[in-house]
Amino acid sequence: MEIPDPEKIESIVQKAKVCRLGLADGDQPYVIPMSFGYRENALYFHTGKKGKKMEILKKNNRVCFEMEVGLEIVPADNPCKWNMCYRSVVGYGRAVVLEDPGEKRKALDVIVTHYGGSPVVYDEKRVNGLAVIKVAIDSMTGKESKA
């Protein structure tokens, strides 16, 4: 069932622990689970400066993302009648790689805070050695199944 309330959709994003980021490598899809942070209609991810996702994003910055919470399998006597409870979000946006060290630090704070940590002073060498991706969200929808 669709979740029409934007606050409930945002609540799922705030509670999710993993975001699956979908990229398009020509005609080949590529999905990768990532840790993330969320603030002001944007998602933030940190990663290495090199690798498949960075190469794909250079060619095509349009992305899709998915996350869920409350995942629970509901068994039944007949396996064909099993069900699943969940609340999920699917969305679309455009990714940019942050270059400014100050913006990267703020984004890292968002990620750390998402997982219950507190912002710290980041080592300049480490900040310069990693990539931070910001996805400005164009749209997102929510869905839930209570079985």
N, CA, C and O atoms as CSV, one atom per row, in Angstrom:
chain,resi,resn,atom,element,x,y,z
A,1,MET,N,N,0.845,-1.163,0.000
A,1,MET,CA,C,0.000,0.000,0.000
A,1,MET,C,C,0.901,1.240,0.000
A,1,MET,O,O,1.905,1.290,0.711
A,2,GLU,N,N,0.532,2.222,-0.796
A,2,GLU,CA,C,1.315,3.452,-0.884
A,2,GLU,C,C,1.240,4.235,0.420
A,2,GLU,O,O,0.207,4.248,1.090
A,3,ILE,N,N,2.338,4.885,0.772
A,3,ILE,CA,C,2.387,5.785,1.928
A,3,ILE,C,C,2.321,7.204,1.384
A,3,ILE,O,O,3.294,7.682,0.800
A,4,PRO,N,N,1.182,7.896,1.563
A,4,PRO,CA,C,1.050,9.237,0.991
A,4,PRO,C,C,1.666,10.356,1.836
A,4,PRO,O,O,1.900,11.453,1.330
A,5,ASP,N,N,1.925,10.092,3.095
A,5,ASP,CA,C,2.385,11.126,4.030
A,5,ASP,C,C,3.895,11.327,3.920
A,5,ASP,O,O,4.657,10.415,4.243
A,6,PRO,N,N,4.349,12.512,3.467
A,6,PRO,CA,C,5.792,12.769,3.331
A,6,PRO,C,C,6.559,12.605,4.647
A,6,PRO,O,O,7.718,12.189,4.626
A,7,GLU,N,N,5.947,12.920,5.776
A,7,GLU,CA,C,6.639,12.759,7.069
A,7,GLU,C,C,6.891,11.287,7.376
A,7,GLU,O,O,7.937,10.946,7.929
A,8,LYS,N,N,5.953,10.411,7.026
A,8,LYS,CA,C,6.157,8.972,7.239
A,8,LYS,C,C,7.240,8.435,6.305
A,8,LYS,O,O,8.030,7.573,6.690
A,9,ILE,N,N,7.269,8.946,5.087
A,9,ILE,CA,C,8.313,8.540,4.145
A,9,ILE,C,C,9.678,8.964,4.688
A,9,ILE,O,O,10.628,8.181,4.675
A,10,GLU,N,N,9.769,10.197,5.160
A,10,GLU,CA,C,11.026,10.693,5.711
A,10,GLU,C,C,11.439,9.895,6.951
A,10,GLU,O,O,12.629,9.681,7.182
A,11,SER,N,N,10.468,9.459,7.743
A,11,SER,CA,C,10.758,8.646,8.923
A,11,SER,C,C,11.433,7.329,8.542
A,11,SER,O,O,12.330,6.863,9.245
A,12,ILE,N,N,11.006,6.736,7.439
A,12,ILE,CA,C,11.638,5.501,6.967
A,12,ILE,C,C,13.091,5.774,6.605
A,12,ILE,O,O,13.981,5.002,6.963
A,13,VAL,N,N,13.330,6.873,5.894
A,13,VAL,CA,C,14.701,7.234,5.512
A,13,VAL,C,C,15.554,7.426,6.761
A,13,VAL,O,O,16.693,6.960,6.811
A,14,GLN,N,N,15.016,8.105,7.765
A,14,GLN,CA,C,15.771,8.370,8.994
A,14,GLN,C,C,16.110,7.087,9.746
A,14,GLN,O,O,17.153,7.008,10.395
A,15,LYS,N,N,15.230,6.072,9.664
A,15,LYS,CA,C,15.435,4.819,10.406
A,15,LYS,C,C,16.231,3.766,9.640
A,15,LYS,O,O,16.793,2.857,10.252
A,16,ALA,N,N,16.289,3.873,8.327
A,16,ALA,CA,C,16.962,2.852,7.517
A,16,ALA,C,C,18.456,2.819,7.825
A,16,ALA,O,O,19.063,3.846,8.130
A,17,LYS,N,N,19.026,1.642,7.743
A,17,LYS,CA,C,20.455,1.462,8.019
A,17,LYS,C,C,21.293,1.304,6.753
A,17,LYS,O,O,22.501,1.539,6.776
A,18,VAL,N,N,20.658,0.908,5.652
A,18,VAL,CA,C,21.363,0.705,4.390
A,18,VAL,C,C,20.543,1.335,3.274
A,18,VAL,O,O,19.317,1.227,3.254
A,19,CYS,N,N,21.222,1.986,2.356
A,19,CYS,CA,C,20.580,2.532,1.167
A,19,CYS,C,C,21.199,1.839,-0.038
A,19,CYS,O,O,22.419,1.817,-0.196
A,20,ARG,N,N,20.356,1.279,-0.875
A,20,ARG,CA,C,20.838,0.667,-2.107
A,20,ARG,C,C,20.803,1.731,-3.191
A,20,ARG,O,O,19.745,2.263,-3.527
A,21,LEU,N,N,21.962,2.029,-3.727
A,21,LEU,CA,C,22.100,3.065,-4.736
A,21,LEU,C,C,22.155,2.402,-6.102
A,21,LEU,O,O,23.012,1.556,-6.357
A,22,GLY,N,N,21.237,2.788,-6.976
A,22,GLY,CA,C,21.164,2.223,-8.312
A,22,GLY,C,C,21.722,3.194,-9.342
A,22,GLY,O,O,21.334,4.361,-9.392
A,23,LEU,N,N,22.632,2.696,-10.158
A,23,LEU,CA,C,23.279,3.494,-11.189
A,23,LEU,C,C,23.040,2.835,-12.537
A,23,LEU,O,O,22.710,1.651,-12.606
A,24,ALA,N,N,23.208,3.603,-13.612
A,24,ALA,CA,C,23.048,3.065,-14.964
A,24,ALA,C,C,24.374,3.149,-15.696
A,24,ALA,O,O,24.862,4.236,-16.005
A,25,ASP,N,N,24.950,1.987,-15.967
A,25,ASP,CA,C,26.214,1.883,-16.696
A,25,ASP,C,C,25.884,1.512,-18.136
A,25,ASP,O,O,25.919,0.338,-18.506
A,26,GLY,N,N,25.565,2.517,-18.945
A,26,GLY,CA,C,25.080,2.256,-20.300
A,26,GLY,C,C,23.733,1.559,-20.201
A,26,GLY,O,O,22.785,2.101,-19.633
A,27,ASP,N,N,23.651,0.359,-20.755
A,27,ASP,CA,C,22.401,-0.392,-20.673
A,27,ASP,C,C,22.434,-1.439,-19.558
A,27,ASP,O,O,21.573,-2.318,-19.502
A,28,GLN,N,N,23.427,-1.343,-18.673
A,28,GLN,CA,C,23.586,-2.314,-17.594
A,28,GLN,C,C,23.311,-1.658,-16.242
A,28,GLN,O,O,23.985,-0.690,-15.892
A,29,PRO,N,N,22.336,-2.159,-15.469
A,29,PRO,CA,C,22.116,-1.591,-14.137
A,29,PRO,C,C,23.216,-2.027,-13.165
A,29,PRO,O,O,23.824,-3.085,-13.329
A,30,TYR,N,N,23.459,-1.192,-12.154
A,30,TYR,CA,C,24.457,-1.482,-11.125
A,30,TYR,C,C,23.893,-0.969,-9.807
A,30,TYR,O,O,23.608,0.220,-9.668
A,31,VAL,N,N,23.732,-1.864,-8.844
A,31,VAL,CA,C,23.168,-1.508,-7.539
A,31,VAL,C,C,24.177,-1.882,-6.471
A,31,VAL,O,O,24.767,-2.962,-6.499
A,32,ILE,N,N,24.366,-0.964,-5.525
A,32,ILE,CA,C,25.324,-1.203,-4.458
A,32,ILE,C,C,24.745,-0.732,-3.120
A,32,ILE,O,O,24.242,0.387,-3.026
A,33,PRO,N,N,24.814,-1.583,-2.080
A,33,PRO,CA,C,24.347,-1.152,-0.757
A,33,PRO,C,C,25.391,-0.241,-0.117
A,33,PRO,O,O,26.589,-0.518,-0.173
A,34,MET,N,N,24.923,0.849,0.491
A,34,MET,CA,C,25.857,1.811,1.082
A,34,MET,C,C,25.329,2.360,2.398
A,34,MET,O,O,24.120,2.454,2.610
A,35,SER,N,N,26.251,2.720,3.273
A,35,SER,CA,C,25.874,3.510,4.439
A,35,SER,C,C,25.652,4.935,3.938
A,35,SER,O,O,26.210,5.339,2.918
A,36,PHE,N,N,24.832,5.690,4.668
A,36,PHE,CA,C,24.417,6.988,4.156
A,36,PHE,C,C,23.970,7.913,5.280
A,36,PHE,O,O,23.853,7.502,6.434
A,37,GLY,N,N,23.730,9.135,4.933
A,37,GLY,CA,C,23.102,10.113,5.805
A,37,GLY,C,C,22.062,10.877,5.004
A,37,GLY,O,O,22.114,10.901,3.774
A,38,TYR,N,N,21.117,11.501,5.699
A,38,TYR,CA,C,20.036,12.229,5.033
A,38,TYR,C,C,19.800,13.552,5.747
A,38,TYR,O,O,19.686,13.605,6.971
A,39,ARG,N,N,19.728,14.615,4.956
A,39,ARG,CA,C,19.397,15.926,5.511
A,39,ARG,C,C,18.906,16.820,4.377
A,39,ARG,O,O,19.476,16.841,3.286
A,40,GLU,N,N,17.838,17.552,4.661
A,40,GLU,CA,C,17.317,18.579,3.757
A,40,GLU,C,C,17.185,18.088,2.319
A,40,GLU,O,O,17.730,18.677,1.385
A,41,ASN,N,N,16.446,16.992,2.170
A,41,ASN,CA,C,16.119,16.428,0.861
A,41,ASN,C,C,17.354,16.017,0.052
A,41,ASN,O,O,17.357,16.101,-1.176
A,42,ALA,N,N,18.394,15.577,0.748
A,42,ALA,CA,C,19.591,15.077,0.079
A,42,ALA,C,C,20.143,13.876,0.842
A,42,ALA,O,O,20.058,13.805,2.068
A,43,LEU,N,N,20.707,12.940,0.093
A,43,LEU,CA,C,21.406,11.793,0.661
A,43,LEU,C,C,22.904,12.017,0.490
A,43,LEU,O,O,23.345,12.629,-0.483
A,44,TYR,N,N,23.681,11.512,1.452
A,44,TYR,CA,C,25.137,11.640,1.407
A,44,TYR,C,C,25.765,10.260,1.586
A,44,TYR,O,O,25.335,9.474,2.430
A,45,PHE,N,N,26.785,9.980,0.782
A,45,PHE,CA,C,27.512,8.720,0.825
A,45,PHE,C,C,29.008,9.022,0.795
A,45,PHE,O,O,29.434,10.002,0.184
A,46,HIS,N,N,29.803,8.183,1.454
A,46,HIS,CA,C,31.257,8.323,1.305
A,46,HIS,C,C,31.801,7.046,0.697
A,46,HIS,O,O,31.273,5.956,0.920
A,47,THR,N,N,32.859,7.197,-0.067
A,47,THR,CA,C,33.421,6.072,-0.791
A,47,THR,C,C,34.845,6.410,-1.208
A,47,THR,O,O,35.320,7.523,-0.981
A,48,GLY,N,N,35.507,5.464,-1.806
A,48,GLY,CA,C,36.826,5.728,-2.359
A,48,GLY,C,C,36.709,6.602,-3.603
A,48,GLY,O,O,35.653,6.667,-4.233
A,49,LYS,N,N,37.790,7.261,-3.942
A,49,LYS,CA,C,37.780,8.140,-5.113
A,49,LYS,C,C,37.778,7.363,-6.425
A,49,LYS,O,O,37.402,7.905,-7.464
A,50,LYS,N,N,38.192,6.110,-6.388
A,50,LYS,CA,C,38.243,5.291,-7.590
A,50,LYS,C,C,37.338,4.083,-7.404
A,50,LYS,O,O,37.070,3.646,-6.285
A,51,GLY,N,N,36.881,3.562,-8.521
A,51,GLY,CA,C,36.046,2.368,-8.474
A,51,GLY,C,C,34.906,2.462,-9.466
A,51,GLY,O,O,34.704,3.483,-10.123
A,52,LYS,N,N,34.175,1.379,-9.554
A,52,LYS,CA,C,33.123,1.270,-10.557
A,52,LYS,C,C,32.054,2.353,-10.409
A,52,LYS,O,O,31.674,2.976,-11.401
A,53,LYS,N,N,31.565,2.587,-9.194
A,53,LYS,CA,C,30.488,3.579,-9.057
A,53,LYS,C,C,30.955,4.976,-9.436
A,53,LYS,O,O,30.189,5.748,-10.013
A,54,MET,N,N,32.197,5.309,-9.121
A,54,MET,CA,C,32.706,6.631,-9.483
A,54,MET,C,C,32.841,6.771,-11.000
A,54,MET,O,O,32.556,7.832,-11.557
A,55,GLU,N,N,33.273,5.709,-11.661
A,55,GLU,CA,C,33.371,5.739,-13.129
A,55,GLU,C,C,31.990,5.898,-13.761
A,55,GLU,O,O,31.820,6.655,-14.717
A,56,ILE,N,N,31.004,5.176,-13.218
A,56,ILE,CA,C,29.644,5.276,-13.756
A,56,ILE,C,C,29.095,6.682,-13.551
A,56,ILE,O,O,28.504,7.256,-14.466
A,57,LEU,N,N,29.285,7.240,-12.356
A,57,LEU,CA,C,28.740,8.576,-12.061
A,57,LEU,C,C,29.350,9.661,-12.942
A,57,LEU,O,O,28.696,10.665,-13.222
A,58,LYS,N,N,30.582,9.477,-13.378
A,58,LYS,CA,C,31.201,10.448,-14.288
A,58,LYS,C,C,30.444,10.510,-15.613
A,58,LYS,O,O,30.370,11.561,-16.248
A,59,LYS,N,N,29.881,9.363,-16.024
A,59,LYS,CA,C,29.172,9.276,-17.303
A,59,LYS,C,C,27.684,9.605,-17.167
A,59,LYS,O,O,27.079,10.164,-18.081
A,60,ASN,N,N,27.106,9.255,-16.024
A,60,ASN,CA,C,25.658,9.426,-15.826
A,60,ASN,C,C,25.385,9.637,-14.340
A,60,ASN,O,O,25.543,8.715,-13.539
A,61,ASN,N,N,24.972,10.856,-13.971
A,61,ASN,CA,C,24.776,11.155,-12.549
A,61,ASN,C,C,23.347,10.918,-12.067
A,61,ASN,O,O,23.027,11.205,-10.914
A,62,ARG,N,N,22.488,10.397,-12.941
A,62,ARG,CA,C,21.120,10.093,-12.525
A,62,ARG,C,C,21.121,8.783,-11.762
A,62,ARG,O,O,21.695,7.791,-12.212
A,63,VAL,N,N,20.471,8.783,-10.595
A,63,VAL,CA,C,20.480,7.607,-9.733
A,63,VAL,C,C,19.071,7.287,-9.243
A,63,VAL,O,O,18.158,8.111,-9.295
A,64,CYS,N,N,18.942,6.073,-8.773
A,64,CYS,CA,C,17.750,5.605,-8.086
A,64,CYS,C,C,18.232,5.067,-6.745
A,64,CYS,O,O,19.369,4.608,-6.637
A,65,PHE,N,N,17.386,5.118,-5.726
A,65,PHE,CA,C,17.782,4.566,-4.435
A,65,PHE,C,C,16.596,3.855,-3.793
A,65,PHE,O,O,15.437,4.147,-4.087
A,66,GLU,N,N,16.922,2.907,-2.902
A,66,GLU,CA,C,15.906,2.142,-2.184
A,66,GLU,C,C,16.414,1.842,-0.796
A,66,GLU,O,O,17.600,1.588,-0.590
A,67,MET,N,N,15.485,1.876,0.167
A,67,MET,CA,C,15.789,1.484,1.539
A,67,MET,C,C,14.513,0.972,2.189
A,67,MET,O,O,13.412,1.312,1.756
A,68,GLU,N,N,14.658,0.156,3.225
A,68,GLU,CA,C,13.483,-0.347,3.919
A,68,GLU,C,C,13.758,-0.518,5.402
A,68,GLU,O,O,14.905,-0.578,5.847
A,69,VAL,N,N,12.664,-0.596,6.152
A,69,VAL,CA,C,12.713,-0.866,7.588
A,69,VAL,C,C,11.588,-1.847,7.914
A,69,VAL,O,O,10.661,-2.033,7.127
A,70,GLY,N,N,11.687,-2.468,9.081
A,70,GLY,CA,C,10.620,-3.342,9.566
A,70,GLY,C,C,10.405,-4.588,8.744
A,70,GLY,O,O,9.295,-5.117,8.686
A,71,LEU,N,N,11.458,-5.061,8.110
A,71,LEU,CA,C,11.339,-6.247,7.263
A,71,LEU,C,C,11.113,-7.485,8.132
A,71,LEU,O,O,11.897,-7.785,9.033
A,72,GLU,N,N,10.028,-8.189,7.839
A,72,GLU,CA,C,9.700,-9.391,8.605
A,72,GLU,C,C,8.960,-10.370,7.705
A,72,GLU,O,O,7.977,-10.001,7.062
A,73,ILE,N,N,9.419,-11.605,7.653
A,73,ILE,CA,C,8.749,-12.643,6.881
A,73,ILE,C,C,7.646,-13.232,7.742
A,73,ILE,O,O,7.852,-13.529,8.919
A,74,VAL,N,N,6.472,-13.398,7.142
A,74,VAL,CA,C,5.314,-13.956,7.835
A,74,VAL,C,C,5.003,-15.307,7.192
A,74,VAL,O,O,4.374,-15.368,6.136
A,75,PRO,N,N,5.453,-16.399,7.841
A,75,PRO,CA,C,5.226,-17.718,7.253
A,75,PRO,C,C,3.761,-18.163,7.405
A,75,PRO,O,O,3.018,-17.642,8.237
A,76,ALA,N,N,3.381,-19.124,6.591
A,76,ALA,CA,C,2.058,-19.740,6.657
A,76,ALA,C,C,2.238,-21.242,6.428
A,76,ALA,O,O,3.323,-21.691,6.059
A,77,ASP,N,N,1.173,-22.013,6.649
A,77,ASP,CA,C,1.249,-23.463,6.434
A,77,ASP,C,C,1.621,-23.783,4.988
A,77,ASP,O,O,2.382,-24.714,4.724
A,78,ASN,N,N,1.085,-23.013,4.070
A,78,ASN,CA,C,1.362,-23.193,2.654
A,78,ASN,C,C,2.400,-22.146,2.239
A,78,ASN,O,O,2.123,-20.950,2.328
A,79,PRO,N,N,3.593,-22.564,1.786
A,79,PRO,CA,C,4.626,-21.588,1.411
A,79,PRO,C,C,4.162,-20.573,0.373
A,79,PRO,O,O,4.692,-19.463,0.323
A,80,CYS,N,N,3.184,-20.930,-0.455
A,80,CYS,CA,C,2.666,-19.988,-1.457
A,80,CYS,C,C,1.872,-18.853,-0.813
A,80,CYS,O,O,1.538,-17.875,-1.483
A,81,LYS,N,N,1.571,-18.974,0.471
A,81,LYS,CA,C,0.795,-17.939,1.165
A,81,LYS,C,C,1.646,-17.152,2.169
A,81,LYS,O,O,1.121,-16.371,2.963
A,82,TRP,N,N,2.948,-17.365,2.122
A,82,TRP,CA,C,3.829,-16.562,2.965
A,82,TRP,C,C,3.689,-15.109,2.559
A,82,TRP,O,O,3.290,-14.796,1.437
A,83,ASN,N,N,4.021,-14.232,3.481
A,83,ASN,CA,C,3.933,-12.808,3.196
A,83,ASN,C,C,5.133,-12.110,3.815
A,83,ASN,O,O,5.966,-12.748,4.459
A,84,MET,N,N,5.222,-10.811,3.621
A,84,MET,CA,C,6.315,-10.030,4.167
A,84,MET,C,C,5.783,-8.687,4.633
A,84,MET,O,O,5.012,-8.035,3.928
A,85,CYS,N,N,6.197,-8.278,5.817
A,85,CYS,CA,C,5.900,-6.939,6.322
A,85,CYS,C,C,7.126,-6.062,6.054
A,85,CYS,O,O,8.265,-6.511,6.179
A,86,TYR,N,N,6.873,-4.820,5.688
A,86,TYR,CA,C,7.970,-3.883,5.449
A,86,TYR,C,C,7.407,-2.489,5.257
A,86,TYR,O,O,6.211,-2.307,5.029
A,87,ARG,N,N,8.286,-1.519,5.353
A,87,ARG,CA,C,8.034,-0.149,4.917
A,87,ARG,C,C,9.251,0.235,4.091
A,87,ARG,O,O,10.384,0.074,4.546
A,88,SER,N,N,9.030,0.741,2.885
A,88,SER,CA,C,10.153,1.030,2.013
A,88,SER,C,C,9.999,2.374,1.314
A,88,SER,O,O,8.912,2.946,1.233
A,89,VAL,N,N,11.129,2.851,0.817
A,89,VAL,CA,C,11.179,4.104,0.064
A,89,VAL,C,C,11.988,3.847,-1.203
A,89,VAL,O,O,13.038,3.206,-1.169
A,90,VAL,N,N,11.482,4.354,-2.309
A,90,VAL,CA,C,12.205,4.347,-3.577
A,90,VAL,C,C,12.227,5.786,-4.068
A,90,VAL,O,O,11.213,6.482,-4.013
A,91,GLY,N,N,13.374,6.228,-4.544
A,91,GLY,CA,C,13.464,7.602,-5.011
A,91,GLY,C,C,14.454,7.760,-6.144
A,91,GLY,O,O,15.172,6.833,-6.518
A,92,TYR,N,N,14.463,8.985,-6.682
A,92,TYR,CA,C,15.317,9.333,-7.809
A,92,TYR,C,C,16.007,10.660,-7.536
A,92,TYR,O,O,15.474,11.511,-6.823
A,93,GLY,N,N,17.174,10.830,-8.095
A,93,GLY,CA,C,17.883,12.087,-7.921
A,93,GLY,C,C,19.091,12.164,-8.814
A,93,GLY,O,O,19.311,11.324,-9.686
A,94,ARG,N,N,19.873,13.205,-8.569
A,94,ARG,CA,C,21.106,13.429,-9.330
A,94,ARG,C,C,22.261,13.530,-8.342
A,94,ARG,O,O,22.186,14.224,-7.329
A,95,ALA,N,N,23.316,12.821,-8.668
A,95,ALA,CA,C,24.485,12.761,-7.792
A,95,ALA,C,C,25.540,13.766,-8.227
A,95,ALA,O,O,25.763,13.986,-9.418
A,96,VAL,N,N,26.184,14.369,-7.237
A,96,VAL,CA,C,27.358,15.204,-7.477
A,96,VAL,C,C,28.425,14.784,-6.474
A,96,VAL,O,O,28.122,14.416,-5.339
A,97,VAL,N,N,29.657,14.843,-6.904
A,97,VAL,CA,C,30.774,14.542,-6.000
A,97,VAL,C,C,31.220,15.857,-5.399
A,97,VAL,O,O,31.586,16.790,-6.114
A,98,LEU,N,N,31.187,15.922,-4.082
A,98,LEU,CA,C,31.588,17.151,-3.385
A,98,LEU,C,C,33.105,17.285,-3.431
A,98,LEU,O,O,33.830,16.324,-3.171
A,99,GLU,N,N,33.570,18.463,-3.759
A,99,GLU,CA,C,35.005,18.720,-3.851
A,99,GLU,C,C,35.521,19.559,-2.687
A,99,GLU,O,O,36.653,19.373,-2.241
A,100,ASP,N,N,34.701,20.474,-2.196
A,100,ASP,CA,C,35.114,21.381,-1.131
A,100,ASP,C,C,35.283,20.598,0.178
A,100,ASP,O,O,34.347,19.922,0.606
A,101,PRO,N,N,36.467,20.675,0.829
A,101,PRO,CA,C,36.698,19.927,2.069
A,101,PRO,C,C,35.689,20.272,3.176
A,101,PRO,O,O,35.290,19.397,3.945
A,102,GLY,N,N,35.282,21.530,3.255
A,102,GLY,CA,C,34.292,21.918,4.260
A,102,GLY,C,C,32.948,21.249,4.024
A,102,GLY,O,O,32.306,20.789,4.968
A,103,GLU,N,N,32.514,21.191,2.751
A,103,GLU,CA,C,31.262,20.514,2.411
A,103,GLU,C,C,31.373,19.015,2.684
A,103,GLU,O,O,30.418,18.390,3.143
A,104,LYS,N,N,32.538,18.447,2.401
A,104,LYS,CA,C,32.742,17.024,2.655
A,104,LYS,C,C,32.633,16.734,4.151
A,104,LYS,O,O,32.018,15.744,4.547
A,105,ARG,N,N,33.224,17.588,4.979
A,105,ARG,CA,C,33.155,17.387,6.437
A,105,ARG,C,C,31.709,17.470,6.932
A,105,ARG,O,O,31.289,16.660,7.758
A,106,LYS,N,N,30.956,18.439,6.434
A,106,LYS,CA,C,29.543,18.565,6.829
A,106,LYS,C,C,28.768,17.315,6.428
A,106,LYS,O,O,27.937,16.822,7.191
A,107,ALA,N,N,29.042,16.809,5.236
A,107,ALA,CA,C,28.361,15.597,4.773
A,107,ALA,C,C,28.747,14.395,5.637
A,107,ALA,O,O,27.896,13.567,5.961
A,108,LEU,N,N,30.013,14.297,6.010
A,108,LEU,CA,C,30.442,13.210,6.895
A,108,LEU,C,C,29.739,13.310,8.242
A,108,LEU,O,O,29.373,12.291,8.827
A,109,ASP,N,N,29.546,14.528,8.738
A,109,ASP,CA,C,28.786,14.716,9.980
A,109,ASP,C,C,27.363,14.173,9.838
A,109,ASP,O,O,26.841,13.548,10.761
A,110,VAL,N,N,26.743,14.410,8.693
A,110,VAL,CA,C,25.382,13.920,8.454
A,110,VAL,C,C,25.365,12.393,8.487
A,110,VAL,O,O,24.461,11.797,9.071
A,111,ILE,N,N,26.347,11.767,7.870
A,111,ILE,CA,C,26.423,10.303,7.855
A,111,ILE,C,C,26.654,9.762,9.258
A,111,ILE,O,O,25.967,8.835,9.688
A,112,VAL,N,N,27.618,10.336,9.974
A,112,VAL,CA,C,27.934,9.881,11.336
A,112,VAL,C,C,26.716,10.028,12.246
A,112,VAL,O,O,26.412,9.128,13.030
A,113,THR,N,N,26.028,11.145,12.144
A,113,THR,CA,C,24.845,11.409,12.967
A,113,THR,C,C,23.728,10.425,12.645
A,113,THR,O,O,22.996,10.010,13.543
A,114,HIS,N,N,23.587,10.048,11.384
A,114,HIS,CA,C,22.542,9.099,10.985
A,114,HIS,C,C,22.673,7.786,11.756
A,114,HIS,O,O,21.669,7.147,12.071
A,115,TYR,N,N,23.893,7.389,12.055
A,115,TYR,CA,C,24.130,6.125,12.752
A,115,TYR,C,C,24.303,6.293,14.257
A,115,TYR,O,O,24.747,5.369,14.939
A,116,GLY,N,N,23.956,7.464,14.774
A,116,GLY,CA,C,23.967,7.670,16.215
A,116,GLY,C,C,25.260,8.203,16.777
A,116,GLY,O,O,25.390,8.347,17.993
A,117,GLY,N,N,26.212,8.497,15.932
A,117,GLY,CA,C,27.482,9.040,16.403
A,117,GLY,C,C,27.433,10.548,16.531
A,117,GLY,O,O,26.429,11.188,16.216
A,118,SER,N,N,28.516,11.089,16.991
A,118,SER,CA,C,28.654,12.542,17.122
A,118,SER,C,C,29.743,13.016,16.172
A,118,SER,O,O,30.756,12.338,15.997
A,119,PRO,N,N,29.541,14.173,15.559
A,119,PRO,CA,C,30.579,14.714,14.670
A,119,PRO,C,C,31.916,14.829,15.386
A,119,PRO,O,O,31.975,15.088,16.588
A,120,VAL,N,N,32.983,14.633,14.629
A,120,VAL,CA,C,34.340,14.710,15.158
A,120,VAL,C,C,35.161,15.617,14.256
A,120,VAL,O,O,34.683,16.096,13.228
A,121,VAL,N,N,36.403,15.845,14.658
A,121,VAL,CA,C,37.335,16.558,13.792
A,121,VAL,C,C,37.966,15.512,12.890
A,121,VAL,O,O,38.625,14.588,13.368
A,122,TYR,N,N,37.765,15.658,11.587
A,122,TYR,CA,C,38.265,14.682,10.625
A,122,TYR,C,C,39.679,15.044,10.193
A,122,TYR,O,O,39.997,16.210,9.955
A,123,ASP,N,N,40.512,14.027,10.099
A,123,ASP,CA,C,41.870,14.189,9.620
A,123,ASP,C,C,41.843,14.690,8.178
A,123,ASP,O,O,41.185,14.099,7.321
A,124,GLU,N,N,42.555,15.773,7.919
A,124,GLU,CA,C,42.540,16.406,6.596
A,124,GLU,C,C,42.981,15.435,5.496
A,124,GLU,O,O,42.397,15.421,4.412
A,125,LYS,N,N,43.993,14.635,5.767
A,125,LYS,CA,C,44.480,13.684,4.775
A,125,LYS,C,C,43.398,12.668,4.420
A,125,LYS,O,O,43.233,12.310,3.254
A,126,ARG,N,N,42.667,12.208,5.424
A,126,ARG,CA,C,41.588,11.239,5.167
A,126,ARG,C,C,40.463,11.877,4.373
A,126,ARG,O,O,39.944,11.270,3.437
A,127,VAL,N,N,40.079,13.093,4.736
A,127,VAL,CA,C,39.011,13.793,4.021
A,127,VAL,C,C,39.398,13.984,2.566
A,127,VAL,O,O,38.581,13.778,1.669
A,128,ASN,N,N,40.643,14.378,2.331
A,128,ASN,CA,C,41.111,14.585,0.964
A,128,ASN,C,C,41.224,13.270,0.188
A,128,ASN,O,O,41.185,13.271,-1.042
A,129,GLY,N,N,41.361,12.166,0.893
A,129,GLY,CA,C,41.546,10.873,0.253
A,129,GLY,C,C,40.266,10.124,-0.064
A,129,GLY,O,O,40.314,9.033,-0.633
A,130,LEU,N,N,39.127,10.689,0.292
A,130,LEU,CA,C,37.882,9.995,0.002
A,130,LEU,C,C,36.950,10.863,-0.827
A,130,LEU,O,O,37.110,12.080,-0.916
A,131,ALA,N,N,35.987,10.212,-1.421
A,131,ALA,CA,C,34.964,10.917,-2.190
A,131,ALA,C,C,33.687,10.964,-1.361
A,131,ALA,O,O,33.360,10.009,-0.657
A,132,VAL,N,N,32.975,12.067,-1.446
A,132,VAL,CA,C,31.664,12.203,-0.812
A,132,VAL,C,C,30.679,12.542,-1.918
A,132,VAL,O,O,30.850,13.509,-2.661
A,133,ILE,N,N,29.646,11.718,-2.004
A,133,ILE,CA,C,28.613,11.885,-3.021
A,133,ILE,C,C,27.368,12.470,-2.368
A,133,ILE,O,O,26.912,11.994,-1.329
A,134,LYS,N,N,26.828,13.510,-2.996
A,134,LYS,CA,C,25.556,14.088,-2.561
A,134,LYS,C,C,24.522,13.789,-3.639
A,134,LYS,O,O,24.739,14.069,-4.818
A,135,VAL,N,N,23.406,13.222,-3.225
A,135,VAL,CA,C,22.297,12.988,-4.143
A,135,VAL,C,C,21.177,13.952,-3.775
A,135,VAL,O,O,20.545,13.815,-2.727
A,136,ALA,N,N,20.939,14.920,-4.641
A,136,ALA,CA,C,19.801,15.820,-4.477
A,136,ALA,C,C,18.567,15.055,-4.941
A,136,ALA,O,O,18.479,14.649,-6.100
A,137,ILE,N,N,17.624,14.864,-4.040
A,137,ILE,CA,C,16.456,14.029,-4.321
A,137,ILE,C,C,15.447,14.800,-5.170
A,137,ILE,O,O,15.010,15.892,-4.807
A,138,ASP,N,N,15.090,14.205,-6.304
A,138,ASP,CA,C,14.038,14.767,-7.159
A,138,ASP,C,C,12.661,14.298,-6.701
A,138,ASP,O,O,11.709,15.078,-6.667
A,139,SER,N,N,12.564,13.017,-6.350
A,139,SER,CA,C,11.289,12.459,-5.896
A,139,SER,C,C,11.548,11.199,-5.098
A,139,SER,O,O,12.565,10.530,-5.280
A,140,MET,N,N,10.604,10.878,-4.198
A,140,MET,CA,C,10.644,9.597,-3.501
A,140,MET,C,C,9.232,9.237,-3.073
A,140,MET,O,O,8.415,10.101,-2.754
A,141,THR,N,N,8.969,7.935,-3.077
A,141,THR,CA,C,7.671,7.413,-2.699
A,141,THR,C,C,7.855,6.339,-1.645
A,141,THR,O,O,8.926,5.744,-1.527
A,142,GLY,N,N,6.810,6.097,-0.885
A,142,GLY,CA,C,6.859,5.086,0.144
A,142,GLY,C,C,5.802,4.033,-0.061
A,142,GLY,O,O,4.759,4.282,-0.666
A,143,LYS,N,N,6.089,2.835,0.457
A,143,LYS,CA,C,5.164,1.723,0.349
A,143,LYS,C,C,5.288,0.905,1.622
A,143,LYS,O,O,6.359,0.827,2.223
A,144,GLU,N,N,4.153,0.283,2.036
A,144,GLU,CA,C,4.220,-0.578,3.204
A,144,GLU,C,C,3.301,-1.781,3.018
A,144,GLU,O,O,2.286,-1.724,2.322
A,145,SER,N,N,3.694,-2.857,3.660
A,145,SER,CA,C,2.878,-4.049,3.712
A,145,SER,C,C,2.829,-4.493,5.160
A,145,SER,O,O,3.865,-4.719,5.786
A,146,LYS,N,N,1.651,-4.613,5.677
A,146,LYS,CA,C,1.483,-5.048,7.065
A,146,LYS,C,C,1.079,-6.509,7.138
A,146,LYS,O,O,0.785,-7.038,8.210
A,147,ALA,N,N,1.072,-7.162,5.957
A,147,ALA,CA,C,0.673,-8.570,5.845
A,147,ALA,C,C,-0.655,-8.723,6.491
A,147,ALA,O,O,-1.201,-9.825,6.523
